[in-house]
């Protein structure tokens, strides 16, 4: 459990160092949720964090694309 907490703290610290232009919308939120779910589903926290990051980034990009299309339509 201590190792898992250390990974989460490290991920949050590294996310804070990212440049504002990085455009990783949703990735941190997805990584945390995926990491927790993966940890409890067979100790696959890192795999869950990676999948959660990819999924949330995809959702945010789709939301932004739909917003941009709606804005351009009117």
VOBA-1610 file (N, C-alpha, C; in pm, whole numbers, padded with zeros to 5 digits, always signed):
BEGIN
Unk+00083-00119+00000Unk+00000+00000+00000Unk+00087+00125+00000Unk+00202+00119+00069Unk+00291+00234+00072Unk+00348+00262-00067Unk+00378+00155-00140Unk+00431+00172-00275Unk+00327+00238-00364Unk+00202+00198-00352Unk+00094+00256-00430Unk+00078+00405-00399Unk+00082+00440-00272Unk+00070+00580-00233Unk+00188+00661-00287Unk+00306+00603-00286Unk+00424+00670-00339Unk+00411+00694-00489Unk+00355+00597-00562Unk+00334+00613-00706Unk+00235+00726-00732Unk+00127+00731-00657Unk+00027+00837-00675Unk+00089+00974-00646Unk+00162+00986-00538Unk+00226+01113-00504Unk+00325+01153-00613Unk+00401+01056-00664Unk+00496+01085-00772Unk+00425+01128-00899Unk+00314+01066-00932Unk+00239+01104-01052Unk+00184+01246-01040Unk+00134+01280-00923Unk+00082+01415-00903Unk+00195+01517-00911Unk+00310+01484-00854Unk+00424+01576-00859Unk+00473+01595-01003Unk+00480+01487-01079Unk+00523+01500-01219Unk+00420+01576-01302Unk+00294+01560-01272Unk+00191+01633-01346Unk+00202+01783-01319Unk+00244+01819-01200Unk+00263+01959-01167Unk+00379+02023-01241Unk+00474+01941-01284Unk+00589+01993-01358Unk+00563+02009-01507Unk+00453+01955-01555Unk+00423+01961-01698Unk+00397+02105-01741Unk+00435+02135-01862Unk+00414+02268-01918Unk+00265+02292-01940Unk+00220+02416-01929Unk+00078+02444-01950Unk+00032+02409-02092Unk+00123+02405-02187Unk+00088+02375-02325Unk+00074+02225-02349Unk+00089+02143-02245Unk+00093+01999-02263Unk-00041+01942-02310Unk-00153+02006-02280Unk-00285+01964-02325Unk-00314+01818-02293Unk-00302+01783-02168Unk-00332+01648-02123Unk-00463+01649-02046Unk-00565+01704-02108Unk-00694+01722-02041Unk-00751+01588-01998Unk-00782+01577-01872Unk-00846+01456-01822Unk-00751+01345-01786Unk-00626+01355-01826Unk-00534+01243-01808Unk-00507+01217-01659Unk-00484+01320-01583Unk-00452+01300-01442Unk-00571+01240-01367Unk-00689+01292-01393Unk-00809+01239-01329Unk-00830+01091-01366Unk-00811+01058-01492Unk-00827+00920-01538Unk-00720+00829-01482Unk-00596+00881-01471Unk-00487+00800-01419Unk-00509+00766-01272Unk-00557+00861-01196Unk-00582+00834-01054Unk-00695+00732-01038Unk-00804+00755-01109Unk-00917+00662-01098Unk-00879+00524-01149Unk-00812+00518-01264Unk-00770+00390-01319Unk-00669+00319-01232Unk-00580+00395-01170Unk-00482+00335-01080Unk-00546+00271-00958Unk-00644+00340-00902Unk-00714+00285-00784Unk-00791+00160-00824Unk-00865+00168-00934Unk-00942+00052-00978Unk-00850-00064-01012Unk-00741-00035-01083Unk-00646-00140-01119Unk-00579-00202-00998Unk-00552-00121-00897Unk-00490-00173-00776Unk-00580-00274-00707Unk-00707-00242-00698Unk-00799-00333-00631Unk-00842-00450-00719Unk-00818-00441-00848Unk-00854-00549-00940Unk-00728-00628-00977Unk-00663-00684-00881Unk-00551-00772-00907Unk-00415-00705-00905Unk-00400-00595-00834Unk-00272-00526-00820Unk-00212-00487-00955Unk-00296-00429-01040Unk-00250-00378-01169Unk-00270-00227-01173Unk-00215-00159-01075Unk-00235-00015-01063Unk-00174+00065-01176Unk-00054+00030-01218Unk+00011+00106-01326Unk-00061+00084-01458Unk-00103-00036-01484Unk-00178-00064-01606Unk-00311+00012-01604Unk-00377+00011-01492Unk-00503+00084-01478Unk-00483+00233-01495Unk-00373+00286-01442Unk-00346+00429-01456Unk-00323+00466-01602Unk-00252+00383-01674Unk-00228+00411-01816Unk-00355+00407-01898Unk-00436+00306-01874Unk-00562+00293-01947Unk-00657+00406-01909Unk-00662+00440-01781Unk-00749+00550-01737Unk-00708+00682-01799Unk-00578+00706-01810Unk-00528+00828-01872Unk-00570+00834-02019Unk-00549+00725-02090Unk-00586+00722-02232Unk-00736+00743-02251Unk-00816+00678-02168Unk-00961+00688-02181Unk-01010+00830-02154Unk-00965+00889-02046Unk-01010+01024-02012Unk-00960+01127-02113Unk-00839+01109-02164Unk-00789+01200-02266Unk-00875+01191-02392Unk-00914+01069-02429Unk-01001+01050-02544Unk-01137+01119-02523Unk-01194+01103-02404Unk-01324+01165-02375Unk-01314+01317-02380Unk-01209+01374-02324Unk-01193+01519-02324Unk-01172+01572-02466Unk-01096+01500-02547Unk-01074+01542-02686Unk-01205+01537-02764Unk-01284+01433-02742Unk-01413+01422-02810Unk-01507+01534-02766Unk-01507+01565-02638Unk-01591+01673-02587Unk-01548+01807-02649Unk-01420+01832-02655Unk-01369+01956-02713Unk-01404+01964-02862Unk-01392+01855-02933Unk-01425+01852-03076Unk-01573+01881-03097Unk-01660+01821-03016Unk-01803+01847-03027Unk-01836+01991-02994Unk-01771+02046-02892Unk-01793+02185-02855Unk-01750+02278-02968Unk-01634+02249-03028Unk-01583+02331-03138Unk-01677+02323-03259Unk-01728+02203-03290Unk-01821+02188-03401Unk-01950+02264-03377Unk-02003+02257-03255Unk-02125+02330-03224Unk-02102+02481-03230Unk-01989+02527-03184Unk-01957+02668-03187Unk-01944+02718-03331Unk-01881+02639-03416Unk-01862+02680-03555Unk-01992+02675-03635Unk-02085+02592-03592Unk-02211+02577-03663Unk-02296+02703-03653Unk-02288+02776-03540Unk-02374+02893-03521Unk-02300+03020-03541
//
